[in-house]
Amino acid sequence: MLALYHAEPLANTMKVLIALEEKGLDFESHYVDLHRFEQHEPAFLAINPAGQVPVLVHDGQTIVESTVINEYLEEVFPQTPLLPGSPAARATARALNKFVDDVVMPSVSMIAWHHRVRKVAQRTDPAEMERMIARIPLAAQRAKWRTIAGASFSEEEMALSRERIGEAAARFEAALATSPWLAGAYSLADINAFSHVGARLPWFPDAFNAHKTPRLLDWADRMGARPAVVRVQAMENRTGQRLDGAAPIEREVLAG
């Protein structure tokens, strides 16, 4: 049996949900309401002491970290493969995944937190904010919340994030010059990149636009039209509300 503990279909949660849907795997969906910080409640910390989603539980085994989860799914359920056939192409896909995880996601997240999540922190009572931060298991996440509740990130940090997003745009566009997909065939690399960047292209018009990245814009449209992606974006939470229906500011909390 597969069970997934997840939030809205955004960022790391989205990439695992898409992989499950692409592979046609049945799974139990356990919605974790990050708006209410359920990821820091004892019940969830018993599943993942780091207090982060998504978490996959398969026959009693707990798998964490979204990229690792997708690699696990690829190994255990090789039907409908989501990595290319050749070792070289699989290495390309994995290198792209590492680039997205290490460079793209933190850069997009920083900008989102500065412009959007900061508003959440500013309208929260400081004492309540500190109580909330104290419950976060990971020191890095506590530091991030304290940064955003204070003076926020420096302009130098923000400029570096924007520069890295521009580098990502150029790298993706170059990859799509020789294939309709980032690693030569539709793969986990496309799923990862789309989950962190594809739905956010309008945020960065200087990096992603019809002049600089026409192939990437077309790729994002094709990704968004895939039946698995459509199904994921139409998912409902336990209250019957669409998971992608959260307010824009609140949704950015989910991105990590």
Secondary structure, DSSP 4 states (H G I P E B T S, - for coil): -EEEEE-SSSHHHHHHHHHHHHTT---EEEE--GGGTGGGSHHHHTT-TT--S-EEEETTEEEESHHHHHHHHHHH--SS-SS-SSHHHHHHHHHHHHHIIIIIHHHHHHHHIIIIIHHHHHTS-HHHHHHHHHT-S-HHHHHHHHHHHTT-S-HHHHHHHHHHHHHHHHHHHHHTTS-SSTTSSS-HHHHHHHHHTGGGGGG-TTTSSTTT-HHHHHHHHHHHHSHHHHHHHT-B-TTS-BGGGS-HHHHHHTT-
